[in-house]
Amino acid sequence: MGELASVAVAGVHTTEQGDLSERTQSDVWWEAVRGACEDAGLTAGDIDGLVGEGPQGVPGLRETMPAAGLAEQLGQPVRFHARSSVGAASTASGLNLAAYAVSHGLAEVVVIASAVAGKSAGYASANRDVAVAHMSKLSGPYEYVYGTTRVSDYALLAMRHMYEYGTTSQQLADIAVSQRLGATLHPASVHGHRGELSAAEVMSSRMVADPLHLLDCCSINQGGGAIIVTRASDVAAIGRHVPVVLLGYGEGHSHIDANAVKSMTTFPAARSAADTAFDMAGLSRDEIDVAGVGDHFTIGVLIGLEDAGFCPKGEGGSFVEKGGTAIGGRLPTNTSGGFLSFSHAGQCGIFTLIEVVEQLRHEAGPRQVDDAGLGFISGVGGVQQAHSALILGRA
């Protein structure tokens, strides 16, 4: 824990979210990175480490060797590069890699960024052919032949949870309602301008895959975000922000094919990731003030809270029904709106991380959770195949 806690998130930035089809990926990537550098009191020239994707924008070596492409544009060597492959959980996993690089002297300033823009990504690619091709790679031959999609996969989890524990569509809708409220309080959110939701509106929206309605599902959009990671002592010395440090981290990986799981409502790999993070941090669940939990669909939040140990298995529905995840609740979760209402662009876990950092800095404006000092992030890859867990603290 000591080595991790010596490293902090120094800067964050979120670009415009929405339809960026008239811009290039590289342009949006650099906007996010420069914004995060400015937020940190640094410049792009200070960067000497990269985790994840770079400003490639075009296929070829710049895509397969993003650090080399970044170094070429910076005009100086990049000393460290690493990638994680945990789907939407990759940003959380990437923060651990960045912290390792800085704490071991492999880099001084590491950037993690994600950007989606242009006519071939985001809105323009949200069609059936792309969805089915994507699933053929992620789900294996057995599910693919029958035309599975991501929403139908999560609908199976939701239906089984309802069968085993009596979870209701109303309880799932409560998650969408509380997260939309957070989105209305964030100026960059995709859906905040649409106003608040009611549970009745969620449940009356078009059924996509029973029991998941349209408003139980995240939409696809474009946008970018970035974080800068460096030594906590340097963040404190610059004095722009309270350092937000990494206190604990864990991962869990369990399966590829849905046929391989023993349960469709309980995922031990998620619990393993959370337990590892809490053990490393020396903290308990009751000490967490704010959370970010993967929410491609409302059922993901409910299962994620249970598997991470914040409520007993089967009681997630009651937890959210009583306002547990709302701002002002027991565990405010996805306070900017999450994937459901803030943004689902690219490696969308970057936005979950940025929101928790801003909460711990006490810079979340009207969304601010009172006295937030400790945050938990649960990232999910695919359909509960891979998990990462982070515990962050206000230094």
C-alpha positions in Angstrom: 0.0 0.0 0.0 2.9 2.4 0.8 4.2 2.3 -2.8 0.8 2.8 -4.3 -0.1 5.7 -2.0 3.0 7.6 -3.1 1.3 8.0 -6.5 -1.6 10.3 -7.3 -4.0 11.3 -10.0 -2.7 14.8 -10.8 -5.0 15.9 -13.6 -8.3 15.0 -15.2 -10.2 16.3 -18.2 -13.4 15.4 -20.1 -14.1 16.6 -23.6 -17.5 17.2 -25.1 -19.5 14.1 -25.2 -22.0 13.3 -27.9 -21.8 13.2 -31.7 -18.2 14.0 -32.7 -18.3 12.4 -36.1 -16.9 15.6 -37.7 -13.7 15.4 -35.6 -10.8 13.0 -35.7 -9.9 10.6 -32.9 -6.4 12.1 -32.6 -7.8 15.6 -32.2 -10.2 14.6 -29.4 -7.4 12.5 -27.8 -5.0 15.4 -27.7 -7.8 17.7 -26.4 -8.3 15.4 -23.5 -4.6 15.0 -22.7 -3.8 18.7 -22.9 -6.8 19.4 -20.7 -5.6 16.9 -18.1 -2.1 18.3 -18.2 -3.3 21.8 -17.7 -5.5 20.6 -14.8 -2.4 19.1 -13.3 -0.2 22.2 -13.8 2.0 20.3 -16.3 2.5 20.3 -20.0 2.3 17.6 -22.6 6.1 17.8 -22.8 6.3 16.4 -19.2 4.7 13.1 -20.3 7.1 10.2 -20.4 4.7 7.3 -19.9 1.6 5.9 -21.6 -1.0 3.3 -20.5 -3.5 2.2 -23.1 -4.2 3.8 -26.4 -2.3 6.8 -27.9 -3.3 9.4 -30.4 -3.1 7.0 -33.3 -6.2 8.0 -35.3 -5.2 5.8 -38.2 -4.4 2.0 -38.4 -0.9 0.7 -38.8 2.2 1.0 -36.5 0.8 4.1 -34.7 -2.1 1.9 -33.6 -0.1 -1.2 -32.7 2.8 0.8 -31.1 1.0 3.8 -29.6 3.9 4.8 -27.4 6.2 5.2 -30.4 3.6 7.3 -32.1 3.2 9.5 -29.0 7.0 9.9 -28.7 7.2 10.9 -32.3 4.6 13.7 -31.7 6.2 14.8 -28.4 9.6 14.9 -30.0 11.1 12.9 -27.1 11.2 9.3 -25.9 8.4 7.8 -23.9 10.0 5.6 -21.2 7.1 3.4 -20.3 4.1 1.8 -22.1 1.7 -0.8 -20.9 -1.8 -2.0 -21.9 -4.5 -3.8 -20.0 -7.2 -5.8 -21.6 -10.2 -5.9 -19.2 -12.8 -4.3 -21.5 -14.5 -1.3 -20.0 -12.5 -2.1 -16.8 -9.2 -1.3 -18.6 -8.9 2.2 -17.3 -9.1 1.1 -13.7 -6.6 -1.6 -14.4 -4.5 1.0 -16.2 -4.3 3.2 -13.2 -2.6 0.3 -11.3 -0.1 0.0 -14.1 0.6 3.7 -14.2 1.1 3.7 -10.4 3.5 0.9 -10.7 5.5 2.7 -13.3 5.8 5.9 -11.3 6.4 4.2 -7.9 9.2 2.2 -9.5 10.9 5.0 -11.3 10.0 3.8 -14.8 8.3 7.1 -15.6 7.6 10.4 -14.1 4.3 11.5 -15.6 2.0 8.8 -17.1 -1.1 9.6 -19.2 -4.2 7.4 -19.6 -6.6 8.6 -22.2 -9.5 7.4 -24.3 -11.1 9.0 -27.3 -13.7 8.1 -29.9 -14.6 10.4 -32.8 -15.0 10.3 -36.6 -17.6 8.8 -38.9 -16.4 5.2 -38.4 -16.8 5.1 -34.7 -19.5 5.7 -32.1 -22.9 6.7 -33.5 -22.0 5.5 -37.0 -21.0 2.1 -35.9 -24.0 1.4 -33.6 -25.7 -1.1 -35.9 -26.6 -4.8 -35.9 -23.8 -6.0 -38.1 -21.1 -4.4 -35.9 -22.8 -5.7 -32.8 -23.0 -9.3 -34.1 -19.5 -9.3 -35.4 -18.3 -7.9 -32.0 -20.1 -10.7 -30.2 -18.7 -13.4 -32.4 -15.3 -12.4 -31.0 -16.3 -11.9 -27.4 -18.9 -14.6 -26.7 -17.6 -17.6 -28.6 -19.3 -19.9 -31.2 -22.1 -21.2 -29.1 -23.8 -17.9 -28.3 -22.9 -16.3 -31.6 -24.8 -18.8 -33.8 -28.0 -17.8 -32.1 -27.5 -14.1 -32.6 -26.7 -13.0 -29.0 -26.1 -9.3 -28.4 -24.7 -7.5 -25.4 -28.1 -6.4 -24.2 -29.6 -9.9 -24.5 -26.7 -11.3 -22.4 -27.4 -8.9 -19.6 -31.1 -9.5 -19.9 -30.4 -13.1 -19.0 -28.7 -12.0 -15.9 -31.5 -9.7 -15.0 -34.2 -12.3 -15.6 -32.3 -14.8 -13.4 -31.8 -12.3 -10.6 -35.5 -11.6 -10.7 -36.3 -15.3 -10.5 -33.9 -16.1 -7.7 -34.3 -13.0 -5.5 -37.6 -11.3 -6.5 -35.8 -8.3 -8.0 -38.3 -6.0 -9.8 -38.2 -3.8 -12.9 -39.1 -0.9 -10.6 -35.8 -1.5 -8.6 -33.8 -1.6 -11.8 -35.5 1.6 -12.9 -34.6 3.3 -9.6 -30.9 3.0 -10.7 -31.6 4.7 -14.0 -33.5 7.4 -12.2 -30.8 8.3 -9.6 -28.1 8.3 -12.3 -30.1 10.6 -14.6 -30.4 13.0 -11.7 -26.6 13.1 -11.4 -26.3 13.6 -15.2 -28.6 16.7 -15.0 -26.0 18.2 -12.6 -23.0 17.6 -14.9 -22.8 20.0 -17.9 -20.8 17.6 -20.1 -23.3 14.7 -19.8 -24.9 13.3 -22.9 -28.4 12.9 -21.4 -28.5 15.5 -18.6 -30.2 18.1 -20.9 -33.1 15.7 -21.2 -34.0 16.3 -17.6 -34.8 13.9 -14.8 -36.4 10.5 -15.3 -39.2 8.8 -13.4 -39.3 5.0 -12.8 -42.6 4.9 -14.8 -40.8 6.5 -17.8 -38.1 3.8 -17.6 -40.5 1.0 -17.3 -42.7 2.3 -20.1 -39.8 2.8 -22.5 -39.5 0.3 -25.3 -38.5 -3.3 -24.3 -35.2 -4.1 -25.8 -34.5 -7.6 -24.3 -36.9 -8.7 -21.6 -36.7 -7.5 -18.8 -34.5 -4.6 -19.9 -36.2 -1.6 -21.3 -34.5 1.1 -23.5 -33.8 3.3 -20.5 -32.2 0.3 -18.6 -29.5 0.4 -21.3 -26.6 2.7 -22.0 -26.5 4.5 -25.4 -23.5 4.7 -27.7 -21.8 8.1 -28.2 -18.4 9.7 -28.8 -16.1 11.7 -26.6 -12.8 11.7 -24.8 -11.3 11.7 -21.4 -7.8 11.6 -19.8 -6.0 11.4 -16.5 -2.4 12.3 -15.5 -0.6 10.2 -12.9 2.5 11.3 -11.1 4.1 11.4 -7.6 1.7 12.5 -4.8 4.4 14.7 -3.5 4.6 16.6 -6.8 0.9 17.1 -6.9 1.0 18.5 -3.4 3.9 20.8 -4.3 2.1 22.2 -7.4 -0.8 22.8 -5.1 -3.6 22.9 -7.6 -5.5 20.0 -6.2 -5.6 17.6 -3.2 -3.7 14.5 -4.3 -6.0 11.5 -4.9 -4.0 8.4 -4.2 -4.4 4.8 -5.1 -4.8 2.7 -1.9 -5.8 -0.7 -3.1 -6.2 -2.6 -6.3 -7.5 -6.1 -7.4 -8.5 -8.0 -10.4 -10.6 -11.1 -11.1 -11.0 -13.1 -14.3 -13.4 -16.1 -14.7 -14.7 -17.1 -18.1 -15.4 -16.3 -21.7 -18.5 -18.3 -22.7 -21.6 -17.7 -20.6 -22.0 -21.5 -20.7 -19.0 -21.8 -18.4 -20.5 -19.9 -15.4 -21.9 -21.7 -12.4 -24.3 -18.9 -11.5 -25.8 -16.1 -13.6 -26.3 -13.9 -10.5 -23.1 -14.3 -8.5 -19.6 -13.7 -10.0 -16.8 -14.8 -7.6 -14.1 -13.0 -9.7 -15.7 -9.7 -8.9 -15.7 -10.5 -5.2 -12.1 -11.6 -5.4 -11.1 -8.3 -7.1 -12.9 -6.3 -4.4 -11.5 -8.3 -1.5 -7.9 -7.9 -2.8 -8.4 -4.2 -3.1 -9.8 -3.8 0.4 -7.2 -6.1 1.9 -4.4 -4.1 0.3 -6.0 -0.8 1.5 -6.7 -2.1 5.0 -10.2 -0.6 4.8 -13.7 -1.9 5.2 -16.8 -1.4 2.9 -18.4 0.8 5.5 -15.7 3.4 5.1 -16.3 4.1 1.4 -18.1 7.4 0.7 -18.7 7.3 -3.1 -18.5 4.6 -5.7 -18.4 4.0 -9.5 -19.8 0.6 -10.6 -19.9 -0.6 -14.2 -23.4 0.2 -15.6 -23.7 -0.7 -19.2 -27.2 -1.8 -18.0 -29.0 -1.2 -14.8 -28.7 -4.8 -13.7 -24.9 -4.4 -13.7 -25.0 -1.9 -10.9 -27.2 -4.1 -8.7 -25.0 -7.2 -9.3 -21.8 -5.2 -8.9 -22.8 -3.8 -5.5 -23.7 -7.3 -4.3 -20.5 -9.0 -5.6 -18.3 -6.2 -4.3 -19.8 -6.8 -0.8 -21.7 -3.6 -0.2 -24.9 -5.6 0.4 -25.8 -9.3 0.7 -26.5 -11.3 -2.4 -30.1 -10.8 -3.3 -30.5 -7.5 -1.4 -29.3 -5.2 -4.1 -32.8 -4.4 -5.2 -33.9 -3.4 -1.8 -30.7 -1.3 -1.4 -31.3 0.8 -4.5 -35.1 1.0 -3.9 -34.3 2.7 -0.5 -32.1 5.3 -2.3 -28.8 3.7 -1.4 -27.1 4.6 -4.6 -28.5 8.2 -4.9 -26.6 11.3 -4.1 -27.2 11.6 -0.3 -27.8 7.9 0.0 -25.7 5.3 1.8 -23.3 4.8 -1.1 -23.7 7.4 -3.9 -22.9 5.5 -7.1 -22.1 6.8 -10.6 -22.9 10.3 -9.5 -22.2 11.9 -12.9 -24.8 9.7 -14.5 -22.5 6.7 -15.4 -22.6 5.0 -18.8 -26.4 5.1 -18.7 -26.7 8.9 -18.7 -23.2 10.6 -18.7 -21.2 8.9 -21.5 -20.6 5.5 -23.0 -17.7 6.4 -25.3 -14.7 4.2 -26.0 -13.0 2.9 -22.9 -15.8 4.5 -20.9 -14.4 3.5 -17.5 -12.2 6.6 -17.8 -15.3 8.7 -17.0 -16.1 6.6 -13.9 -12.5 7.2 -12.7 -12.6 11.0 -13.4 -15.9 11.4 -11.5 -14.6 9.6 -8.4 -11.4 11.7 -8.5 -13.5 14.9 -8.7 -15.6 13.8 -5.8 -12.6 13.1 -3.7 -11.1 16.5 -4.6 -14.4 18.0 -3.5 -14.7 19.5 -7.0 -18.0 17.9 -8.2 -20.2 21.0 -7.8 -23.9 20.3 -7.2 -23.2 16.6 -7.4 -20.7 16.7 -4.5 -21.0 14.0 -1.9 -20.5 15.6 1.5 -17.0 15.0 3.0 -16.1 12.3 0.4 -12.7 10.9 1.4 -12.7 7.4 0.1 -13.9 6.1 -3.2 -14.4 2.6 -4.7 -14.5 1.7 -8.4 -15.6 -1.6 -9.9 -14.8 -2.0 -13.5 -16.4 -4.8 -15.6 -15.2 -6.3 -18.9 -17.7 -7.9 -21.2 -20.5 -9.8 -19.5 -18.9 -10.2 -16.1 -15.9 -12.0 -17.6 -13.3 -9.8 -16.1 -13.2 -7.4 -13.2 -11.0 -4.7 -11.6 -11.4 -2.9 -8.3 -9.8 0.3 -7.2 -9.9 2.1 -3.8 -8.9 5.8 -4.0 -8.3 8.2 -1.2 -8.1 11.9 -0.5 -4.5 12.4 0.7 
